[in-house]
Amino acid sequence: MPSGITIEKRSFAVQFNEQQFADVSRFLGKMNNVPNKVLSRTLNDTIKGTKTDVSSAIREVLAAKKSELDKNIKTVLATRDNLSGSVTVKGVLPAKAFTFKQKSAGVQVKFYVHKPAEVITSSFVARMKSSHEGIFIRTNRMKQVGRPIKKPWPLMPKEYRFPIRIVYAPSHVTILASDPVWQPVEKKIGERLQKALTRELNYEINVAG
């Protein structure tokens, strides 16, 4: 049966195997609607646990704030009528999702857990009119536009000050896709699925007496 969990960006699916379906049918086959309830709960426990595993694995490499990273990890839970779910890892993280500090040469950001913080030359922290705060960099900062002018930035001509762009972190999706990060997560998915199924089966059997 095509029931399981799909991890997008890695094209990976965890499916109940034939033996697992046979176990459910053998133990719970005479209980109306119970098999699908057990399977959907099993999938959902695994999906929620997998989201935690994915977040933890990425944060072993990237020093991102958990709350910011988790916004980019979405889940779709299974139901009794649709025994499938997904964990989707996508998007990009702005540099402000990391520990940062404004320096004279630019903003210092700690992107990687096991590497020193780096200064992004000419970057700065600003709050936009929309109240959005971020780390930005002037696109023309390292280019000469016309005649050199020495003035404070707020007084510089617009062509010097704009355009600006948001500074983003290294791709967390690419990091997850790397084998050293992905393989432990992949192993845990199967382990979580089997443990959750065993737990749900035992619960229903105990309830039935």
N, C-alpha and C positions, 0 to 999 in steps of 0.2 A: 504494500500500500504506500502511496506517495505521501506519507505523513512524517513530518519532522521539522527541523529547524534549519533555516537558511541563513548563512552569514554572508551578507553582500560584501562586495569588493574583494572577496576571496573565493567566491563561487563554491562555497562549502555547505553541504547539507548533512544533517544527522537524521537518520530515519530509524524508526522502529524496525528491527529485523523480524524475520518470520518466527523465530523462537519466542521473541517477546510477545508478539501477537498471539501465538499459540498458548503461552502462559496465561495471558489475560482471558482468552476465550475459555480455557479449561477451568479456571478458577471462578470466573465471574459470568460465564456465558448465559446462565439462567436468570441473572438479575437484570431486569429491564433498565436500560440506559446507563447502567453502572460502568461497563467497559469503556465507553467513550468518555465518561466523567473521569475515570482513572487516567486514561491516556492524555486528556487535555490538561489535567492538573500536573501530570508528570512533565509534559512539555513546558508548561508555564513555569514550573519550579526551575527547570533546566535553563530556560530562556533568561529568567531573572538572574540566576547564578552566573550564566555566561556573560551577561552585561557587566557584572562585577569583575569577572576574570579578565575581560578585555580591557576595562578601564585600568585595572591594577597592572596588567602587563605593559600597557603603553606608558604608564607613569613610572615604571622601572627604568625607562629610557629617557622620556621627556619629563621635565620638572613642572608640568602643567598643573594648575589648580584643578582638583577633582570636580568641583562644581561646574567649571567651564568646559572641561573635557566631556563630562557626561551629557552635556547638552547636544553633543554630536554623536551620541550613541543611542539610537532609537530602537524600540522593541515593538513587535506586534504579537499579541498573545493568541493562543489557540482557543477554540471553543469546542463544545461537544459536537457541533455540526461541521466544524472545519479544523481537523487535526493537523494544523501546520502553524508555524509561527516564524518570526524572523528577528534577527539582530542586525541592524544596519549601522555601519561606521562610515561617516562621510563628513564633508565640510572641511573648513580650515580654521585654525585657531589664531586669533590675533595675538600679537606679542604681549598685550596687557593681561593675557591669561596666565602669565608667568610672573615671577618675582622680578620687579624692575626698579631702577633708581635713576633719576635724571643726573647726568654728569655734564661738565662743561663741554666735552667733546661730542656728547650725544647721550642716548639712554642706554644704561647698562642692563642687560637682560640675561637671566639664568635660564637658558633653553634646555640644557641637558643635565641629567642628574649627576653624571660622572665626568663632567667637563666644567671648567671655570666659566663664570659669566663673561659675556662679550659686550663690548660697546658698539652700538650701531651708529657709526659716524653721521653726524648732522641730523639725527632723529630727535624728536621732542615729544613731550606729553602735552596734550591739549584737550579741552572740552569744546565740542562743537555747539552750535546754536540749538541743535536738537537734544542737547544734554548728553550726547554720546561722548564718552572719554576714551581716548585711544593713544597709541604711539604712532606718530606719523613721521614721514621724511619728505623733504622738499625734492621734487624730481630734478630741479635745475640747480640744486645746491652745489654740485661738483662741476657745473658747466658755467662758462662765462657767457652771459647774455648782454651783448652790447658793451658799453664802457664800464670798467670796474667802479663800483660805488661803495664807499665805506660809511654806512649808517646803521643804526639799530634796526633789527629785523622788522619791527612794526612800521618803520619809516621807509623801508626799501620799496622800490617800484614793484608793482604786482607781478611783472614777469620774473622777478627774482624769487618772490615769496610763493608763487603758485605755478603749476599745480602741486598738490601734495597727495601722498598716498599712504594708506595704512600699512604698517609693518606686520607681516604675518610670520608665524613660527614654522619650523620644518614640518612636513606633512606627517600627521599622526597615522593616517591611513597607510602610507608607505611603510612606516615603522611597524605597524601591526602585520603587514604582509610579509615582512622579512622572516625567514625560517626560525631564527633564534627566539623571536617573540611569539610567532604564531604557533609553532609546534606544541609548546606546553599548554596553550589555550585549547588547541584541537584535542589533545589528550584528555583534558578535563571535561570537555563536552560529553564525550562518551561515558566517562565515569559518573558524571552528574546524572545523566539520563538513566543509567542502570540503577543507581542508588535510589533515585526518586521513584522509579517504577516499582522497585521492591518495597519501598516504604508505603506507597499507595495501595499496593496489593495486600500487604499485611493489614493495613488499616481496614480495608473493606471486608476482608475475611474475618477480622476480629469483631467488626460491627455486626456482621451477619450471624455471628455465633458459631 
